[in-house]
Amino acid sequence: MRADARKNRDQLLATAGTAIAEQGVDVSMRDIARRADVGLATLLRHFPTREALLDALLRTSFGELTAKADTLEASSSPGDALASWLHDCVAWTTEYRGAVALMAAAIEDTESALHASCVTLRAAGARLLTRAQDAGAARTDMDGADLFALVAALAWLGDQPSLAPRADRLFGVVAGAILTGAAGGDAVGEGRSRARG
């Protein structure tokens, strides 16, 4: 890609990120183009669909969360690694309002532009969950798909203005239900501390 085309693409992504953070994923493509001071055709040439735009916008963050899972797997106890990654994943999904609904749909839709990124993210969480289960630090009656669904549910809470104040406390409750023993108690305590803060 030529340098000027790369610069235009990066500008479109930055503008889209701001627009989606402010208005949610349903912001019109026409509005994003207007904000970026380009024609709609230019935006659609780079990103032919809303999902393609979101995939490009979110792929870096998905990669960072996947890399974070790898780092935590190597440096933290199994229960702490799972709790930390889960918290970071939920916090990130609330950054772009409405993205979690698209992610939940994309995980099942192999034709979705978001599918591959969502599958990779789910696999990273599943690895941490399996490691915690093998260490006796997490309940064994759930899998990576369940964990991904809980991320979506917790992120949905953060998207709801009337429920957002409860999101941190409920994160602690859910994390405490996933984790067993001391790790579960620590996660609940941290969730309550964040809620009070």
Disulfide bonds with the S-S distance in Angstrom:
none
